[in-house]
C-alpha cells in the first residue's frame, strides 16, 4: 500500500534503523577512535587523554560535540519522518 505521495508505507522503518546505527557509531566512537588509525589520533583518544590528565574543558567540549551530533541526527530523522509520512505532523506552536 502506498500513500498519497507514492512512497511505500514502510519507508519510515529504514530511516529509524539508520538512525539507530548512526547513534551506535557515535556511542562507540570513543572506543573505536581511541585507537590510532593511519597515525591520526581520533576524538575519542583526545577525550580519554583529557580525562586522565584532568583537562575538563576538553572533556566538556568533546561531550558537547558528540551530544550535538546526536541531537542533530534526531532532528533530521524527525523532519524526514514528516516528509515520508504526511500523516505525521509537527506542532505549530
N, C-alpha and C positions, 0 to 999 in steps of 0.2 A: 504494500500500500504506500502511496506517495502523498505528500501534502500539496498544497496549492502551488508552491514554488518548484515542484518537481524533484525535490530531494527525498531520498528514502526516509521512512520514519525512524530507522535505526541509525541515522547519521550522528546522533549525539554520543553513542557508545564509544566509537573510536576516539573521539575528542576527549572523553573522560579518561580513557585508558592512556592516551598520550600525555595527558596532564599528570596522571599518577606516575608514569615512567619518568617524566621530567623532574617531578618533585623527588623521586627516588634518587635520581642522579645528583640533585642538589644536596640531598641529605648525606649521601655517601661521598660527596666531593672532598670533605676534609680528610677522609681516609685515602681516597684514590690520589688526590693531589698532594698528599704529604710525601709521596714518593717523588723522585726527581725524574721527569720524562724529558728526554733529549737535552739533558743538562739545564733544564729550566725549572726552577722551583715553583711550585704552584701556590695558589691562595691558601689551600689547606695547610701547607707547610709553614707559610708565613703566620697563620693564626696559631698553629701549635707551638711554634718557636716563641711567639709573643706571649703565649700563656706561660711557658716555662720561664721566661725572663721577666714576667710580670709587667709587660708593656700593655697596660689596659686600654689606652686609646686605639691601638691597632686591633685589639680584640673587639672593641666596640664597633670599629669601622667594618671589620670583617663580618660581624653578625648583622650589621645594618645592610651591607651589600647583599648578603645571602638571603636575608628576610625580604628585602625589596624585590629581588628576583622572584621569590616565591609568591609575593603578593601580586606583582605584575602578571605573572603567569596565570594566577587565579582570575584576575580581572579580564585578561584576554579570552580565557575559556568561557567566562560568563557572557561576554559580548558575543562570542562565536555561537553560544547556545541560542541566543535570540535570533541570530541570522539563520541558523539551521532549522529551528523550530519556531515558527511565528506565533505559536500559542504561548510561548514563554515571553512575558513582557517584564520590563524593568519598571520599578516605581518611578513616577514622575516627580515626586517631591521629596 
